[in-house]
Amino acid sequence: MASIICGSLAFDTIMNFEGRFAQQILPEQLHILNVSFLVPSLRRDFGGCAGNIAYSLKLLGGEPLPMATVGMDGDGYLKRLADLGIRSEFVRTIADAYTAQAMIITDQDNNQINGFHPGAMEQAWQTRIEARSDIALGIIAPDGRDAMVQHAEQFAAAGIPFVFDPGQQLPRFDGAELRDFVEKASWVAVNDYEGKMLCDRTGWDIDEVSRHVRGLIVTTGAQGCDVWVDGKKTQVPGIKARSVVDPTGCGDAFRGALLFGLEQGWSLERCAQLGNHLGAIKIAERGPQNYSIDKAAIGL
């Protein structure tokens, strides 16, 4: 069975700043902020939430179906998907736009400052979700605003259970819209900052959010994650990484593991344990799609 992964395909330009942002940004001068960071290293990677989640799920043995858009410069990404054995039947090319681009600066504490050009991603609403016998699950990851709204409606209409993972697009929705997403979803996945914003905008406490879905996962970085089911929290400890190199794509690696576990019928706690393993493996490698896994070592 396959999982539809709605989200972006993007090129990530990743730069490393060898200092700390906190030492360069003066809080009392934010109203006239004008800073420059020297970034000695720079690289370009395949990225985007849909691509990163699909990569993780494929490594685990799942069948991802990314639903996304690329631009006039997207041929290389389509070849990348084909080389990985990831089907691209739901990937649309927009001829008059560029593929989404993320510019990411990471400091020595793994804090990040991102700039994102959506490009072709804003046309992702053009591809529809329909019920199909080989599709078991879905996820709505950060994508074009209209696509996220319409794909949630289409998942619900098709009876396909899905994870709502708003990520950096969460601020684009008001409380009523976010409550509607949660009501349609089967699961919600956010990090701790996004979880606080979700609660603030919906007016629901975190335990109340969990009562509207089958389960809620709040990731907390190296500490692991909190799993909420029907208002009750279980803390799932993090996995110590062999080294901390690059956090880009760790959340997406976790979500690929989440989809894999859900498709196997696992408990949400077990899904989260696998997600913590994948996040720890990914953070030890540069780029969001350059790691590999030893299935036996992670209990598969």
C-alpha positions, 0 to 999 in steps of 0.5 A, a space after each residue: 500500500 502507498 502513502 500520498 505525501 503532499 508537500 514541496 519538492 525544493 532545492 536547499 542551499 545550505 550554509 554554515 555560520 561558524 558563530 552563534 546568531 545570539 552573539 550577532 543579533 542585538 535584541 534592543 536593535 531588532 527594529 533596525 536589524 541589519 546583519 551579515 553572516 560569513 558562511 564559509 561552506 555552501 552546498 545545494 541539496 535535494 530537499 522540500 518536505 515531500 521529497 524528504 519524507 518520501 526519501 525516509 519512507 522509501 528507505 524503510 521499505 514503504 511506498 511513497 507517492 509524492 504529490 508536488 510541483 516542480 518548475 522549469 528547472 525540475 528535471 534533475 529532481 524528477 531524475 532523482 526520484 526515478 533513481 531512488 525508485 520513487 514514483 512521480 505520477 503525482 508530480 506536476 511540472 509548472 513551465 513558467 516558474 522555478 522549483 521551490 528554493 530554500 536558503 538555510 543558514 545554520 549556526 554552531 548551535 544548530 539554530 537556523 535562519 531560513 529564506 524560502 521562495 515557493 515558486 512552482 509550489 504555489 500551483 500544487 492545488 492543481 493536482 487532486 486526491 482521489 480514492 484509490 485501492 492502493 492508497 492507505 494513508 496520506 500526509 499534508 506537509 508544508 505546501 502551497 496554502 490553497 493546496 493544503 486546504 483543498 488536499 485536506 478536503 479531498 483526503 476527507 472526501 476520499 476517506 483516506 486517513 492523513 497526518 496534518 503537519 503544517 510546519 512553517 506554513 502554520 502562521 498562514 492559517 487562522 484559528 478557524 482554518 486550523 481547527 478545520 484541518 485538525 477536525 479532518 485529520 487523523 493525526 497531527 504532527 508538530 514541533 514544540 514551537 508549532 504546538 504552542 502556536 497551534 494552541 494559541 490560534 485554535 484556542 485549544 489546549 494541547 490535550 484538547 487538540 489530541 481529543 480531536 484526532 487519533 493521536 498528536 505528536 509534539 517533537 522536542 528535538 534531542 529530548 524526543 517527543 510527546 505522544 498524546 492520545 485522547 488527552 493523555 501524554 506519553 514522553 518518548 525519549 530521544 535517541 543519542 546521535 553519533 554526531 550532530 552535523 546538520 538538523 536540516 530534514 530531521 523532522 521530515 525523516 521522523 515523519 517518514 518513519 511515522 507514516 511507515 509505522 502507521 501503515 504497519 498498524 503500530 501504536 503511535 508510541 512505537 511509531 515515535 520511537 522509530 521516528 526518533 531513531 531516524 532523526 538521530 541518524 539523519 542529524 549525523 549527515 549533511 543534507 536532508 537526503 544523504 543518510 542511509 539506515 541499517 534496518 536491523 540496527 533499528 529493530 526492523 
